[in-house]
Amino acid sequence: MLSGLTNIFDSITLTNTVVKILHVNAVRVLELRDELVAAGLIQDQDFEWEYHQAEWDGSSFQAVSPRHAVFRFQNPALATYYQLKWT
């Protein structure tokens, strides 16, 4: 299924296509990372990922930035696929 996606974008040279997932906890992010590895992708070669905790305003106790994960894919077709699948 993924091979069809990659063939469509063979001529595109974009790199580090970002998929950002808001309001996700760290456990779920690790599950998503494991899903990519189980699909045969190689971390730090095919994709990179980061988890960011929420940032809080100390005076009003409201989140300035929500917790989120960022996945960067080398192949834009994979980024599109997982963006549609996860969000």
Buried (B, 14 or more C-beta within 10 A) or exposed (E): EBEEBEEEBEEEEEEEBEBBBEEBEEEBBEEBBEEBEEEEBEEEEBBBBEBBEEEEEEEEEEEEEEBBBBBBBBBBBBBBBBBEEBE
